[in-house]
Amino acid sequence: MTDLIDAATADLPNFVSHLECSKTGERLEAGRLHNLSPAGAPILVRYDLDGVRGALTKETLAGRAPNFWRYRELLPVRDAANIAALGEEMTPLIRLRHSTDGHAIVKDEGRLPTGSFKARGLALAIAMAKELGVTRVAIPTNGNAGAAMAAYASRAGIESYVFCPADTPAINIRETELQGAHVWKVNGLINDCGRIVTEGEEPMGWFNLSTLKEPYRIEGKKTMGFELAEQLGWELPEVIFYPTGGGTGLIGMWKAFDELEAIGLIGSKRPRMVAVQADGCAPIVKAFEAGEEHAELWQDAHTVAAGIRVPVAIGDFLILRALRESGGYAVAVSDEAILDARERIGREDGLLICPEGAATVAAYFQALEDGTVGRDERAVLFNCGNGLKYPMPSEERALDLAQPVDWQAIGAV
């Protein structure tokens, strides 16, 4: 047991130098609570990378437990007592042998606590909230972020409030309640829920953990980039397909790659980053194709992939910057393509993925067809949630023990 949680109980070195406004570069003080910067933009954590270079090496990593706390020199937590660990092990890379001829790899984030990649960001955000004296937190969610926040907040002894669209999957609402949060359904979208959280900051006294409205969820999500690089032998893939709503993970990975290069663990090669959205909610795609720096609010947002139904993203300019710097792009796929991809991957490769993860598979299939991605290029597709948390087709077959078995009907040869 000690080996599994060593990183969460060891002394934590801290190399945070300062915080920084992502828009203006203004330097901000670390060690105190922040939401957005004075310019109204997301805040980024900066590190003494020269110091980290000598402390975080391939050799030191080799002796550490396989969880994302292994990258502690590039994480902001100062006191290990503030970490509310729930078993955040490294997630596997699974090659799609039948569906894609073996050149596409799924990074299955559904194996994390609470069944989604939201565990990464919220584990860090809650640890830092506790470190900075927060006793009550709130978040808007399409489902998985609320569940993750509830779990980590309860474990850390912090009270939590969650606001979600009324059509959020029932399992997400129930698991969030069961893990201790006060959950409220709202007859609107996630941006409407976000407005409620912001308006409640003063009367309710909670700290706002909305996507990119505090500095530390990015730091948790960037561990996906660290893990991916390490799992691939410190050689990044040619392309990454990422399901993009608020885009914290895409932004975080792009930050992670810069930090890894600065400390000498990887070279200058970068993957093309592909932001995958749904036809019914594609603000980043529209802005990318129009050459804009910011994305307009998407009207009448709808898709079967609720996790990427985000009509407006406060970090839109950071997402678009990463796409353009990487030579990548943004693409929208239809709900039909999402559901077809989910079924195909299940039947051909035995992998049960969530609709948002299936969106990346659909985008990859589309890219192969139009030549945007070569069949011999190594592509990583992010499955962001456990497929068991989502509705599945109902194909029920039954046998009546009072009747003879009709082997021909079953499929006898």
N, C-alpha and C positions, 0 to 999 in steps of 0.2 A: 504493500500500500504506500509506503514511503516513497518508493521509486516513481509511482504514478503522479504524486503531487509535489515532487521535490521543488519544482519551479515556483509553486505557490506558497511554499513555506521557507524557501531560502531567503537570505538577505538580498534585497533588491538594489543593485547599483542604479544610480540615476544620472543620466546624461542630458536631461532636458536643459536647454540653454535659455529658451524664451518661447513665447507664442507670437504668431504673426498674422496680420490681416491678409487674407488670400487675394484681396483686390488691390490694396494700396501698398502692402509690404510693411505697414506700420508695426513696430515692435511693441508687444504687449507683455505684461508681467505674468509669469507662471506662478503657480501656487495660490491662485485665487479664482473664485468663480467667474466664468464668462459665459455668455450666450453668443450673440453675434458681435462682431467688431464695431467700433464707432462708425465705420462706413456702412454698417448693415450687411456685412459679408461674413461667410464662414471663417473660422479661425483655425490655423494650422499649428501643430506642435513642431518645434525645431529642436534639434539635438546637437551636441558637441560631437560631430561625426569623426573628428580626428581622435577623440578619446575613445569612441566606440570601436574604431578600427583595430585598436590593440586589444580590446576586451572581448569582442564577439568574432570568433573565428570558426572555421569549419571544424577544427579540432575540439574547441570547447562545446560546440553544438552536438558533436558525436556522443558526448557523455550525458546528455540531458534527456529528460522524459519527453515522449512524443506528444507534446501539447503546445498550444501557441504561446504559453508563458515562457517557453524556451528562448524566445527572442527578447527577453526582458530588458536588455540594454537599449533597445529601440522602442520601449514602451514607457509611458509616463508615470506609472505607479511608484511611489517612494516607499510605502510601508506595506509589506506583504500581508499584514493583518487585515488590510482593507479589501483583499481579494476574496470574493465569494465564489470560490471554484465549484463547478458542477461536473467536472470531468471533460474538459475541452480538448479532446484528443485531435491529432492531425487527421484530416479527412482524406479518404483514399482517391487515387486516380484510377479510373476504370476505362479500359480501352473498349470502344465499340467495334467489336470484331465483325459482326455480320452486317450491320446497318451501314457502315462507312468504310469498309475494307481495312479497318485497323488504324487509320491515320487520325481519327478523332478520339479524344480522351475526355471523359466526363470527370470533373472534380465534384464529388458528391457531398455537398454541404448538409444534406439531410441527416447525416450521422451525428451532428453536433447536439448538445443539450437543447431541449425544447424543439428539436427537429428542424432547425433552419440556420442559415448563416447569420441571422440576426443575433445569435448568441455571441458572436465575436464582438460586435460593436457594443452591445449592451453590457457584456461582462466588463469591458473597460470603462464604459460610461458610469456604471454603478460603482465600480471600485473607486473611480476618481470622485464621484459624488460623495461617497462615504468619507474619503480622505479629506474632502473640503468641507465637511460638516453638514451636508444636506440630509434632511430627515423625511422629506416628502418629494416625490417626483411625479411627472405626468407626461403622457406621450399620445400622439395620434397614430393610428395604425390601420393597415389593411388586414391585420391578423397576426403575423408571426413576430413582428417587433414587440407588440403588446405582450405576447406570451413570454418572450425572452426577458423583457424588462420586469414583468411580474415575478418570474422565477428568481432572477438575480437580486431584485430589490428585497423580496421576502427573505432570502438567505442572508442578506446584509443587514436586515433589521430596518429597512426603509419602507415607508408607506408609499403605495403606488396607485395612480389613477390612469385609466386607459379609456380613450374615446375612439370609436371605430364606426365606419359606415354601417347602416342597418343591415345591408346584405353581406356583411362579413361572414365567411363560413362558420357555421355553428360550433364546429369543433374548436376553432380558434378562440371564440368567445368563452366556451366552457373551460378550456384549459387555462385561460388567463384568469378567470374567476377562481378556479380550483387552486391556482398558485398564488392567490392572495390579493389580487388587484381589485380595485373598485372599477367595474366596467360599465360604460355607458354607450348605448347605440345611438347613432345620430342619423337623421334622415338627409344625408348629404354625402359628399366624397371626402377623401382624406384631407384635402386642403381646408374644407369646412371644419373638420375635427381639429386641425392644426390651429385654426383661428380661435376655437374655444379654449384650447390649451394656453395660447398666448394671453387671451383675455382673462384667464383664471389665475395668472401668475400673482397678481396683487391680492385679490380677495381670498385666494386659497393658500397662498404662501408656498406653492410648489416650485420645484426647479424644472424648467422645460427641457426635456430630452428629445425634442423633435429632430428629425434628420438634418444634420449639418448646422443645427442651431446651438451646438456646444462643440468643443474641440475634440472630444475623445472617442466618439463612435468611429471616426475615420481611423484612429490608431488601432482599434480592434479589427476593423475590416481589412486594414492593410496587411494583416498577418496572412491573408490568403495569398498575397504576392510572395511573402517570405517562404511560405510552405511550398508553393508551386515551384519556385526557383530551386529550393533544396531537393524536392522530390524528383526533379528533372536533371539532377546532377549539375546545378548552377548554370544550366543552358536554357534560356527562355524559349517558349514555342514561337512559331511564326505568327500565330493569330490567336486571340482570345475573344470568345463570344460571351457577352455578359448581359443578363437580364436587367434592364435599366428603368428604374422608377425614379427614386431620389438620387441614385448614382453614387452613394457613399463608397461602395466596394470598388467601383471602377476608379474613382478618384484616389481611394486609398492604395490600390495596387500600383497605380502610376507613381505615387509618392514612394511606395516601398521599393520600386525598382531603382529610383534615383538614390535612395539611401543605401541600398545594397551595392550599387556601383561605387558610391563615395567611400565605403569601407572596404572595398576591394574584393567582394564576394562574387560579383558578376562583372562582365564587361559592358560595353556601350550598346550592344544589341538589344532591341526592344521588339516586342510583339506588336502587330497591328491590333489596336483595340476596337472592338465592334460593339456598339451599344444596341441592344435588341429591345424593341418595343412592339406593341400591338397596334394593328390598324386603327382600332377604336380609341387609342390614346398614345399619340406619337409626337409630343411636342419637341423632343430632342431631334428626331428625324427631320421634322419640318424646318427647324432652325439650322441644322447642319446643311441641308440641301440648299437653303436660302443664303448660306454664308453669314448667318447672324451670330452675334456673340451671346445673345440671350434668347430664351424660348418663351413665346407667348403662352398664356393660359389656354389649355386645350378645352374646348367646349364639348359638353355631352360625352364625357369620357366613359367608355365601356369596353370590357373584355372579359373573357373567361379566366384570364390570368390576373387575378385581383392584386397580386403583389406589385405589378408594374402599372397599375391604374393610378398614376400620379399625374394630375393635370398640369402641375407647375412644380419645378424643382429649384430651390434656392441656390443650389450649386450648379445650375445649368452651364454657366461660363467655364467652370472647372471641368465638367464632363466634355464639353465641346473642345476645350483646349487640349485635353488628353487625346481625343480622337484625332484631331488635326496634327498634333505633334508626332503621333505614332504612325501616321499614314493610314489610319483606320477609317471607319465610317459608321453611320447610324442607319438602321434598317428596321422596317416594320413588317410584321407577319400577320396573317389573318388568324382568327380564332379557329377556323377549320384546319389550317395548317398546324396550329399548335396541338389540337386534339389528335390529329392524324399522327404527328410526330410522337406524341406521348404513347399512343397505342403501338406504334411500330417499334419503338425502343423496348417497350415491355415484351412484346411478342418475339422479337428477333434477338434481343440481347439480354432479356431477363432483368432489366433494370426499371424499377418503378420510380418515375420522376414526377415532379410537380409541374403544373401548367407553365409556370415561369421558366423552369428549366427546359421544358419542351419547346418553348419559344426559341431558345438558343439553338436547339437541334433543328427546328424548322428553318431558321435563318442560315444554318450551316448547309443544309440540303440545298437551299436556294442559291447560296454562294457557289456551291459545286456546279450547279446547273448553268449558272451564267458566267462561270469562269473567274469570279472575283477571288476565289480561293482555289489553289491547285490541289488536286487529289493527293499529291505527295507531300503537301505541307502539313506540319504538325499543328493541329488545332485543339485548343482546350475549351470545352463548353461547361459553363457553370450551372449545375443543378442546385438551386438555392434552398430547396425544402424537401422534406420527406413526403413521398407520394402518398403515404397512408393517410395524410391529413386532408386529402382532397377527394371530392366525389369520384366514383369509378363507375364504369359501365355495369349495368345489371344484366348479366346473361346467366340466368338460373336454369340448370338442367336437373331433373330429379328422376329417381327410380322408385317405382312402387313395389315393395317387397311382396305384395300379394299377387303380383303378375310375373310371368316369365320375362327374363331379360331379353330385350330385342337387340342382339349384338349387331345386326345390320344397321340399325338406327344409330348405335354408338359409333360405328365406323369400322366394323370388321372387314378384313381384306379377303 
